[in-house]
Amino acid sequence: MSKFKELVFSGVQPTGNLHLGNYLGALKRFVEMQATHPCIYCVVDLHAMTTGHDPATLKSATREVSAAFLACGIDPAKNIVFNQSRVPEHAELAWALDCVARMGWLNRMTQFKEKAGKDRENASVGLFNYPVLMAADILVYRATHVPVGDDQKQHLELARDVAQKFNNDFAESIAENGHGDAFFPLPEPLIQGPATRVMSLRDGTKKMSKSDPSEYSLIAIMDDADTVAQKIRKAKTDAAPLPSEIAGLSNRPEADNLVGIFAGLNDQTKDQVLAEQGGAQFSAFKSALTELIVAKLAPIRAEMIRLAKAPDHVDAVLAQGGERAREIAQPVWASVKDILGLVR
Ligand code: TYM
């Protein structure tokens, strides 16, 4: 039994339109975790500054992603919903952890390489450092579980490495300050379910991503029924009908992706979907999928539209969430200062 109290933390960047990948890989899971754990959900506005941003867009996207949290069913009375920049301890702990993390570790991060592209010399230092701030987000609450999509796996491994190195490097001081043999838990990634990596509707080998230039590659949470129908109709498929078992999906990335989306939305496994839909032509399966997507997204979309007209309500949730988050983060940061020998 770990000495750390189980606590869930996760974050979403306020950049662009949220899509079905964000919903199935993260938001839907966030909602589910509330049944079993205390949860902290954060709109990571500081992370959204790493690739260059427009201030007005950042502000509106922060409110929009916060509204999406609420619209999906996160309960801000029971759990904590806030935006990262309200709690300065994230950035303060990130600095301390910058001095723990190694250049070599960050040099291996594939997301930095993807985002920096060919012109790496011109990437911001913030983009390079991004995973350390992410580690700080989690560790400043000493959170134990982190629901994320598959693309965040490497960042979570880095967070564990940083926590472990901090515990090792300062073991003596940690014990002297009364924290026993470890100050930080090693946060566990929760990457579960049939849709941890939702792929582009245009190319089943590419991740569904906000930065894809083709709008037909993704379903946005805010897409209306007609748009969903059109995008699914145009989604790439192959000529064969659906198989009745999962083995039949190998080498059929587009079919695999659509079955995964169906399963994720309908709380089924891919096997269960295929047991029911095996043998169907894509035309029929696509109609069923469109209906399902619309049924699941319509209420979320309607609530987001309502909340967009109530920015004061959203801001009040973030302000209150920020205060509650700080109550947890402040003493953790104070203990880190003591452990590190920073006079306070
Ligand atoms: P972000 O904002 O890119 O994505 C938010 C969440 O959505 C998941 N996701 C996907 N899941 C399945 N299929 C996809 N195609 C897909 N695309 C995105 C992501 O895995 C993520 O869970 N670095 C994080 C934000 C962050 C964070 C944290 C997360 C900052 N600090 C601390 C957890 C803990 C990010 O950029 O996610």
Residues whose N, C-alpha, C, O or C-beta is under 5 A from the ligand:
A	BS01	TYM	F9 S10 G11 V12 Q13 G21 N22 G25 A26 V44 M134 D137 P147 V148 G149 D150 D151 Q152 A195 T196 R197 V198 M199 K207 M208
